[in-house]
């Protein structure tokens, strides 16, 4: 069985976000594997340990994203690929096109990814990639089994559990609760340092950059306003009502 895991390197969720001239300041920031992708990575390794096979991890990003792949190699991934080509960086439309080109270099029975990235929350790359590859996809799974060569998954739906069975190849995206991601061991980390990471560019993937340009554009980034202390209205009900309307009109400016 061949498994492909989609990884994205993101800000550590504990990091303070600092904007400089409307851009994220990456100086001194700790980057980690996107938390939801960690569930996908753990599931891929667990499946390989149970059924055998080969696991490949892929990421699209700058050179620093190699650290995410080293971690993946340390916990049991067999191969790692980084698409380190700035001309191929972009929104979910672009990234899914790039990942499709990577996936088509081989044949995979199962593709696993996190259901969304914590830095943008779009949750589009997985479904878009499945459409590009013309294979079925199931999002936000909380359990996965391989039964008689088929994939059987569970997902939460409005307070209940939905069970879906599908033939491979298939793409699934992981939700919290699927498993408990393992930590890399010291021997695993040392071995990962010696492993080769395959680097791909637009030329390697035979991608026409002009045809996969981003469909969206970020016009502005800003932090939410700081919360201020609330106000307690006093007096009779009609006085409170009048004061509330006045505050909404002149201070909050919402009416």
C-alpha positions as CSV (number, residue, x, y, z in Angstrom):
1,X,0.0,0.0,0.0
2,X,1.3,3.5,-0.9
3,X,0.2,6.4,1.2
4,X,0.7,10.1,0.6
5,X,0.5,12.5,3.5
6,X,0.0,16.2,2.9
7,X,1.8,18.5,5.4
8,X,1.9,22.2,5.9
9,X,4.2,24.1,8.2
10,X,2.4,26.7,10.3
11,X,2.9,29.1,13.1
12,X,3.0,27.4,16.5
13,X,-0.5,28.1,17.9
14,X,1.1,29.5,21.1
15,X,3.1,32.1,19.2
16,X,2.1,35.8,19.4
17,X,1.2,37.1,15.9
18,X,3.0,40.3,15.0
19,X,2.3,42.3,11.8
20,X,4.8,44.6,10.3
21,X,3.5,46.8,7.5
22,X,0.6,44.4,7.1
23,X,2.8,41.4,6.8
24,X,3.4,38.6,9.3
25,X,6.7,39.0,11.0
26,X,8.4,35.6,11.0
27,X,11.5,36.7,13.0
28,X,12.0,34.4,16.0
29,X,8.8,32.6,15.4
30,X,8.5,28.9,16.0
31,X,7.0,26.9,13.2
32,X,5.4,23.4,13.5
33,X,3.5,20.9,11.5
34,X,-0.1,22.0,11.2
35,X,-1.8,20.3,14.1
36,X,-4.5,18.7,12.0
37,X,-1.9,17.3,9.6
38,X,-0.3,15.6,12.6
39,X,-3.3,13.4,12.9
40,X,-3.0,12.5,9.2
41,X,0.7,11.7,9.7
42,X,0.1,9.5,12.7
43,X,-2.7,7.6,10.9
44,X,-0.5,6.9,7.9
45,X,2.3,5.6,10.1
46,X,-0.1,3.4,12.1
47,X,-1.6,1.9,8.8
48,X,1.9,1.2,7.5
49,X,2.8,-0.6,10.8
50,X,-0.3,-2.7,10.6
51,X,-0.5,-3.5,6.9
52,X,3.0,-2.7,5.5
53,X,3.6,-0.4,2.6
54,X,5.3,3.0,2.1
55,X,4.5,6.4,3.3
56,X,5.5,9.6,1.5
57,X,5.1,13.1,3.0
58,X,4.9,16.2,0.8
59,X,4.9,19.9,1.6
60,X,4.8,23.0,-0.6
61,X,6.7,25.9,1.0
62,X,10.0,27.6,1.6
63,X,13.2,26.0,2.8
64,X,12.2,26.3,6.4
65,X,9.4,23.8,5.8
66,X,12.0,21.1,5.5
67,X,11.9,20.9,9.3
68,X,8.3,19.6,9.1
69,X,9.5,16.8,6.8
70,X,12.4,16.0,9.0
71,X,9.9,15.5,11.9
72,X,7.8,13.3,9.6
73,X,10.8,11.2,8.7
74,X,11.7,10.9,12.4
75,X,8.3,9.3,13.2
76,X,8.4,6.8,10.4
77,X,7.8,8.3,7.0
78,X,9.8,6.6,4.3
79,X,10.1,9.4,1.7
80,X,9.8,13.2,1.8
81,X,9.2,15.7,-0.9
82,X,9.3,19.5,-0.7
83,X,8.2,21.8,-3.5
84,X,10.5,24.7,-2.8
85,X,9.7,27.0,-5.6
86,X,8.3,30.5,-4.9
87,X,6.6,30.6,-8.3
88,X,4.3,27.8,-7.1
89,X,3.3,29.3,-3.7
90,X,-0.2,30.6,-3.6
91,X,-3.8,30.1,-2.4
92,X,-5.7,26.8,-2.1
93,X,-6.4,26.7,-5.8
94,X,-2.7,26.9,-6.7
95,X,-1.5,24.5,-3.9
96,X,-4.0,21.8,-4.9
97,X,-2.8,22.1,-8.5
98,X,0.8,21.7,-7.4
99,X,0.1,18.8,-5.1
100,X,-1.9,17.1,-7.9
101,X,1.2,17.3,-10.1
102,X,3.3,15.7,-7.3
103,X,0.7,13.0,-6.7
104,X,0.7,12.1,-10.4
105,X,4.4,11.2,-10.3
106,X,3.5,8.0,-8.5
107,X,0.4,5.9,-7.7
108,X,-1.1,6.2,-4.2
109,X,-3.8,4.1,-2.6
110,X,-4.6,6.5,0.2
111,X,-4.0,10.2,0.6
112,X,-4.2,11.7,4.0
113,X,-4.2,15.4,5.1
114,X,-5.5,17.6,7.9
115,X,-9.0,18.9,7.4
116,X,-7.8,22.5,7.5
117,X,-4.7,24.6,8.3
118,X,-4.8,26.6,11.5
119,X,-3.3,29.6,9.8
120,X,-6.1,30.2,7.3
121,X,-8.9,27.7,8.2
122,X,-9.9,27.4,4.5
123,X,-10.3,23.6,4.5
124,X,-10.1,23.5,0.7
125,X,-6.8,21.8,-0.3
126,X,-7.9,18.3,0.5
127,X,-11.2,18.3,-1.5
128,X,-9.7,20.3,-4.3
129,X,-6.8,17.9,-4.7
130,X,-9.3,14.9,-4.8
131,X,-11.2,16.7,-7.5
132,X,-7.9,17.2,-9.5
133,X,-7.1,13.5,-9.2
134,X,-10.7,12.4,-9.9
135,X,-10.9,10.3,-6.7
136,X,-13.4,10.3,-3.9
137,X,-12.8,12.2,-0.7
138,X,-14.2,12.2,2.8
139,X,-13.5,15.1,5.2
140,X,-13.1,15.4,8.9
141,X,-12.9,11.8,9.8
142,X,-12.5,10.6,13.4
143,X,-11.9,6.9,12.8
144,X,-10.4,4.9,9.9
145,X,-10.2,1.2,9.2
146,X,-8.9,-0.8,6.2
147,X,-11.4,-3.7,5.7
148,X,-11.1,-6.1,2.7
149,X,-9.1,-3.6,0.7
150,X,-11.6,-0.8,1.3
151,X,-11.5,2.2,3.5
152,X,-14.1,2.5,6.2
153,X,-14.3,5.8,8.1
154,X,-16.4,7.5,10.7
155,X,-17.1,11.2,11.0
156,X,-19.2,13.3,13.4
157,X,-22.4,14.8,11.9
158,X,-24.7,16.9,14.0
159,X,-24.4,15.0,17.2
160,X,-24.3,11.6,15.6
161,X,-21.7,9.4,13.7
162,X,-21.7,8.8,10.0
163,X,-20.0,5.6,8.7
164,X,-18.8,5.6,5.1
165,X,-17.1,2.8,3.1
166,X,-15.2,3.5,-0.1
167,X,-12.8,1.7,-2.4
168,X,-9.3,3.0,-2.8
169,X,-7.8,5.2,-4.1
170,X,-9.4,7.8,-1.8
171,X,-8.4,11.0,-0.1
172,X,-9.5,11.6,3.5
173,X,-8.9,14.6,5.8
174,X,-8.3,14.2,9.6
175,X,-10.2,15.8,12.4
176,X,-9.2,16.0,16.1
177,X,-10.0,12.7,17.8
178,X,-8.7,10.4,15.0
179,X,-5.7,9.4,17.0
180,X,-3.0,10.6,19.4
181,X,0.1,11.7,17.4
182,X,3.4,10.2,18.5
183,X,6.5,12.2,19.3
184,X,9.7,11.5,17.4
185,X,12.3,9.5,19.3
186,X,16.0,10.5,19.5
187,X,17.1,7.6,17.3
188,X,14.4,8.5,14.8
189,X,15.6,12.2,14.8
190,X,19.2,11.1,14.2
191,X,18.2,8.8,11.3
192,X,16.0,11.5,9.8
193,X,18.9,13.9,9.6
194,X,20.7,11.5,7.2
195,X,17.7,10.9,4.9
196,X,17.4,12.7,1.6
197,X,14.5,15.0,1.0
198,X,13.5,15.3,-2.7
199,X,13.2,18.8,-3.9
200,X,10.9,19.7,-6.8
201,X,10.4,22.9,-8.9
202,X,7.9,24.0,-11.5
203,X,10.3,22.6,-14.2
204,X,10.5,19.2,-12.4
205,X,6.7,19.0,-12.3
206,X,6.2,20.3,-15.8
207,X,3.8,22.9,-14.5
208,X,2.8,26.0,-16.4
209,X,3.0,28.6,-13.7
210,X,0.8,31.1,-15.6
211,X,-2.1,28.6,-15.7
212,X,-2.2,28.0,-11.9
213,X,-1.9,31.5,-10.5
214,X,-3.9,32.2,-7.3
215,X,-7.5,33.0,-7.7
216,X,-7.5,35.1,-4.5
217,X,-5.6,38.1,-3.3
218,X,-4.9,39.3,0.3
219,X,-5.7,43.1,0.3
220,X,-5.1,43.7,4.0
221,X,-4.1,41.9,7.2
222,X,-4.8,43.4,10.6
223,X,-5.2,42.2,14.2
224,X,-8.6,42.4,15.9
225,X,-9.1,45.4,18.2
226,X,-8.3,44.9,21.8
227,X,-11.2,44.1,24.1
228,X,-12.3,46.8,26.4
229,X,-14.1,46.6,29.7
230,X,-17.8,46.2,29.5
231,X,-20.3,48.7,30.9
232,X,-23.0,48.1,33.4
233,X,-26.1,50.2,32.9
234,X,-27.9,51.5,35.9
235,X,-31.2,53.0,36.6
236,X,-34.8,52.1,35.6
237,X,-35.4,49.9,32.5
238,X,-36.4,52.8,30.3
239,X,-33.3,54.8,31.3
240,X,-31.1,51.7,30.6
241,X,-32.7,51.3,27.2
242,X,-32.2,54.9,26.2
243,X,-28.5,54.8,27.4
244,X,-28.0,51.5,25.5
245,X,-29.3,53.0,22.2
246,X,-27.2,56.1,22.7
247,X,-24.0,54.0,23.3
248,X,-24.8,51.8,20.3
249,X,-25.3,54.9,18.1
250,X,-22.4,57.1,19.2
251,X,-19.7,54.8,20.6
252,X,-20.2,51.4,18.9
253,X,-21.6,53.1,15.8
254,X,-23.6,50.0,14.9
255,X,-27.1,51.7,14.7
